[in-house]
Structure formats: structure tokens, C-alpha cells
Amino acid sequence: MCCLINLRHLVIEGTRLKEMPPQMCKLKNRQMLSYFVLGENGGSRIKELGELQSLCGSLCILGLENVVDVGDVIQADLKNKEQLTELILEWKYGETDDSTKERQVLDALKPHGKLKKLKIRGYWGTIFPDWVAHKSFSDFVEVSLIHCERCCLLPSFGQLPSLRKLEIEYMNGLESIGDEFCGTSLTKPFPSLESLRISHMDLLENWSFAGVEQRGELFPRLREIYLRDCKKLKLKVEINSAYPSLERIKLDSCPRLESFSGMGLPSNLKGLDIHKCPMLIADRMNWDLQRLSSLQRLALRGCEFEEAVDSFPEEGLLPSTLTSLWIWSFRNLKALHGKGFQQLISLQHLEIYYFEELESLPEEGLPLSLNYLFISICPLLKERCQRGTGEDWPKIQHIPNIMHFVPSPSSVCSNHLFSEGSNRTHLCSNPNPVQMFHPFPVAKQRKNPHFQYL
């Protein structure tokens, strides 16, 4: 390959390459190199990147755990590759225990200041070098930190003026998120951030910006926040009017969350997902959802530790603006509250999953506005909702699109009933179907013989 001196683009995605071919440094005209793989005994070859000054676009460096000499990393000269827009740095998880060397390697990988996207995966240091969130990286728009298991302190991402998307996952050394996350250089931290995702943080207990709140809005443009598998995160969820642009909240598997802030949920909220947060769901009557005139989509999922929910939705719980509702896996739920549903005059899309004790649909029927109803694993409803003959059929016969999922024994036993990312718009005969909103993994329906029209 070293003879291909005029080669401009080399894409090696989807291969099982264990290390780069020899003498890659001779391909000095190359502009695009999707991956650079450091083999088990070839960590020093990272310095070959120093000869490739024309690289542009995205570059992913794999196998950084194999670097022995930090000096080789410095020779890679990433800081002068000004045409790179995205940099992905990856260590093999758990392959090193020298956190000091890891930090030195990452420090030497400092890119040029106009980089747009940064992803760090498998980093084993306890803290990040200063450049990762330095205000000089003013063009950063996306940052991901994944499987940085030993890190115990977050960089001050709040001082990055252009950052729009931030993702932090599997940082199991982190116990709290506070004022240091916001930084001190900006009056309003995170001025451009639109999406914040924090997940799988085993030790995270506290989330508080008490000092920064005195400076005004925390996340002035944040539209979406997602917290998942933060099993120790406790007390109140500080998501309130300090987030003036927030439109969607997803909270998943955070069992110690008790309530939302006393300041209330943001008034612009359009979508709310609460998944396996039993204490928070038990406090639902204090969410003051009636105040949220923009709320259109709500998804609630219980869990095996859920307190008994005898009837849902309670009268006065949900706003009349709601257009889509998902309720899932409240094992003890026996009745749907008729008056609670009759208030939902805008509801178009209703899905109910896994209610083994649900005995019937409400006597008052379901809202006349509904055009899509999906029922799954509600065994007591199967016969009652049969077209033309079921006792509950008159209550739903006005709905144009009704689907029922009949799981096979293997799908239930193997726990593969639900999977990510299904697109179910093809199930609706309505030429203008309701915009789909999939808060949790949903059942595969494409070409699935277990789905039936009623």
C-alpha cells in the first residue's frame, strides 16, 4: 500500500483490522483516513500520523492502550491538522491501570482549536486534561465521553460557547455534578447546548447547581435532557424554570428520584418520559401537569417495585393538550379511569402495554379524538375487545386504527418482545398519521405475524 503515493481516501470501516499496514507515513497526500489502528506491539506507530498533514474530515484512533512512549503521540502532531473536523479517541476497555500515563497520552492528543466534534471512549485516567473543555475550543458542537470509568470530575463544559450536544455514559467514578461542570468564564453557562444525555452512572448521587443558579438561566437553549441508569441519584430532580427552552425530558431507571423541583417543570415542555422511577411516579399528582399547556406526549412505565396503581389516569392529572400517551407495565393496574380519559379531548394516539390485571376499558369509553389504539399483553382485554362481539368493542369501535399484539411463548420467555427503533407509521391507514414518539423500546411490528388488526 505504501506505493500508492497519490491515494487520497482510505476507508476501513467494518473491517477487523488489528493494525495499520506498514509505512502508512509514505501516503503523504492522503486526505481522508477513517481509522488509524494501533496494534498490540505497534503503539509507537502513532507518530506516522505526523507525516499526514493533509488529513481532513473525521479521524478515529483505536488501540491507544498500546502506546508506550508519550513522545510518539506528540509526534502525531494532531494540533496542526487543521482540516480535521471530528476526532475519536479510543482505548480498549480495562486494558490499562496506569491513569497517569493515560492522562499524559490524552494531553498529547490535543487537536487544533477549530475541531467540531470530539468523542473519547475507554479513557482510564481519573481526570481529564484541561484542553478537553478549554474555552479556546470555541467551535466544539458535540462531545461524547463514554466508558471513562475512573474519572471522578467532569470538565467545565459550560464554558464552551458553541457546544450543542453533550453525551456522558458509564463514568462510574463520578459521584456528583455541580457548579464545576458549568465553569466560571460565562455569565450563562452552556449558552448553545441543546441536548444533554447522562447515563449508566453507578455512583452519581447529587445533581445541583446552587451556586450557578444565582447567575440566572443554566441552560438557556437546552431542548432535551436524558438521564438513564443513575441508580443512586436521589432527592429532587432539579429540572425547572431555569431551563426555559426545555421541550423533552426522559428519565429512565433512576429509582431513588423522589420528585421534581418545587419550582415546577418547564412551561415549554412538550414530551415527558418516566421509565422505572417508582418513587417519582408515585409523586405524579404533584407534577402539576395541568399547568403545562404545551405538553403533547407522555410515557410512563412502571417496574417490579412499583407501588400499587389501582386506577389511571387520576382525574385532573393530565392536561387536555395531550395528543399521545404510552402507559406500560403497571402490573397491578385493574382499571382505566374513565373521567381521567374524558378530559383528554386532544388525544389521538394511545398505547397500553403489559397490564395483566387490567379487567376492562372504562365505562365512559375512550376519547372520541383517538385515531390509533395499540394493546399489548393485556390478556383480560383480548376477548373483550374482539371486533363486533367483545363487551368492550362498542367503546373503541370509533377508533380507525386498532392493533393488538399477541406474543409467542418464545418472545415472552426470551425477553425479546421489545426492541429499539421500530417504525410503526406503516400500521396506520390514516394518510396523515400522528407523529410517532418512541420513548422506550417498543415491539417490532414490521412483518410480524403476531400483530393483528382488531
Buried (B, 14 or more C-beta within 10 A) or exposed (E): EEEEEEBEEBEBEEEEBEBBEEEBBBBEEBBBBBBBBBBEEBBBBBBBBBBBBBBBEBBBBBBBBBBEBBEBBBBBBBBEBBEBBBBBBBBBBEEBEEBEBBBBBBBBBBBBBEBBBBBBBBBBBBBBBEBBBBBEBEBBBBBBBBBBBBBEBBBBBBBBBBBBBBBBBBBBBBBBBBBBBBBEEBEBBBBBBBBBBBBBBBBBBEBBBEEBBEBEBBBBBBBBBBBBBBBBBBBBBBBBBBBBBBBBBBBBBBBBBEBBBEEBBBEBBBBBBBBBBBBBBBBBEEBEBBEBEEBBBBBBBBBEEBEEBEBBBBEEBBBEBBBBBBBBBBBBBBBBBBEBBBBBEBBBBBBBBBBBBBEBBBEBBBBEBBBBBBBBBBEEBBEBBBEEEBEBBEBBBEBEBBBBBBBEEEBEEEEEBBEEEBEBEEBBEEEEBBEBBBBBBBBBBEEBEBBEEB
